[in-house]
Amino acid sequence: MTLAGAVALGPAGEARADGMFAQLDVAPGDVTAVLSAQRGRLSYGTVYSDYGNGADLNFQLSYAFALGDPNAPVTLRVGPAVQYEGLKTWKAGARIVAEHYRPTEFGNIFLLGEYSTIDNAYFALASVGLRDAGLAVELTHQGDDDGFRETALALSVPLEGTDVALRAGYKFRAKEVFVGVSWNTF
């Protein structure tokens, strides 16, 4: 469920730009695909994870609120979530996400934290964009009460003149390398 990318946020209470984000990561033991869209304060998303001995499909809808400093807000997203666990059982719950994007002298910082009542799932991401190096370094950690845990480190390199970035990383618990691609119009 690796979700990364810099999201452009406007002043408190309004989104500066609608956009879409898609990502596909492939490793020897799994495939993860993410698709999300933002239209005003509403965000829609789906995540498909095939982890070798099973697969899950997740859907979410959320409404955004900007909190804090209008020049550097934290965006809080809340809404319903549905999971088709193991592609056999439907589960419903609620999801809350906090995210923050900040331009810096060296590039940018993007932080995201997510919690879902479905299996008490959580996801955390810290991404540092390095303008001069032309890449982003991402650290993620996720888990749930079914015993799943994973921490990953990834590098993301944008293809100049496009909204596409190539990705490569390492999953520490699974001990596997993954490669991927993302598309970000925010």
N, C-alpha and C positions, 0 to 999 in steps of 0.2 A: 504494500500500500504506500509505496514511496511517492510522496507528492512534493515537488519542489518548483521553484521558479520565483522570479521577482514579480510581485503584484503591485501595480501602481495605484496608490490610494490618494484621494483628493482630500479636501477639507472635511472636518468632522461633519458627519451626517449625509455626505453625498459621495458617490463614486465618481472619480474623475474619468474613468473609461470603462466601458463594458469590454468584455474579452472572453477568450476561450483558452483553455490549457489542455493539452493532451500529452501523455507520456507512455512509453512502452519500454519496459526493462525485461531482459531475457537472461536467465542463468541456467546452468545445467539442470537444476532441480525445480525451477519454477519460472512462471511468466506473470508479470503484473502489468495491467493496462489501466490507465486513468484518463477520464474525460470529464472536464468541468466547464461550466459557462456561467458568466455573471451578466445579468441584465438589471441595471439599477441596483436596488438593494437585495434582489433575489439571486441566489446561486443554486445551480443544479449540478449534480455530479453522480458519476458511477465509477466504481472500481471493480475490476475483475482480477482475481488472484487464482492461479492454478499452481498449487504447491506440490505437484507430483502425485501424491496419494489422495488428492481431492481438489475441489475448487469452490470458491465463494464468489458471489456477485452481490455488490452493495449499491444501494441507491440513496441519495440524500437530497433534500431541499432545505435551504436555509435563508434566513432574513438577517441582514447586516445592520449593526449599530456601531457608530464610531464613538470611541471613548477617549477622554484625556485631551492632550495638547492638540489643537486643531491643525498645527503644522506637522505633527508626527503622531497621528492617532494610533490607538490599538483598535483594530476592527474585531468586533465580537459577532459571530454568526451562530444562530440557533435555529433548530428545526427538527423535523422528523427524519428518521433513517429506517431503511428496510434492508434486510440481508436475506439472501437465498443461500443458506449455509449448506455446503456440500452439494449444492444444486439439488437438494432434496427437501429441506425444511425452511419455511419462511419464518423470520423473526422481525419484530418491529420494536423501535425504541426512539430515543431522542439523541441528538448530537449537538455538541457545543464546540466551537472553534474560536481561538484567539490568534490573531496574526498581526504582525507589525513589520512594515518596510521602512527603512531609513537610508537615504543617500548618505554617503560618506566621502571624505577626501580621496579615499583609495578605490571607491566603487559603491558598494551597498551592503546592507545587512538585512536579511529576511528571517524572521522568527515565526514559528507556527506551533501551536499546541492544540490537540484535538482529543475529545473524550466522547465515547458513545456508550449508552446504557446497554447496547447489545453486547453481551459477553464482557462488559466493563473494558472495552477496547480503548487503547490510547495510542497516540502517535505524537512525536515531537520532532521538529526539524529546526536546524540552525544552518543558514546558508550565508556565506560571505562571498560577494562578488568582487573580484580583483580586476579593476579596469585595465591597468597596465599589462597584466599577464594575460588578459583576455579569457578568463575562466572563472568559474565559481566552485567553491569547496563546500560540500554539503555533508552534514552529520545528522543521521536520523536514528531514532530509537522507537520501537513500538512493541505492543504486547496486548494480551487479554487474559481473562480468567480461565481460559481453556488450556493455559500453559504455553502459549506461543510467546516467544520473545525474539527480537532481532535488533541488532545495531549495525548500521552500515555507514561507510564513508564513500563519497562519490566525488568525482570531478566532472564538471559540465563545461563544454566549450561551445560557444555560439558560432554558427556558421555566418560569416560576415554578410551583411545585406539581407538576412532572412530572419524569420521568427523561429528558426529551428536550431537546436543545440544537440550535440552528440554527448553521450554520457558513458562513464565507466566507473565501476566501483567494486567494493568488497563487502560481503556480508560476513560478519565476524562469527556468529553462532553457527551458521550453515557452512562456514569456511569455503565460500565460493565467490568467484568473480562474476560480475554481471556487466552487460553492455546495454545501451539503450539510446533512445532518441526522444526529444521533447519538442513541443510546439507551443509557443506562448505568444498570444496577441495582446496581452495586457500592457 
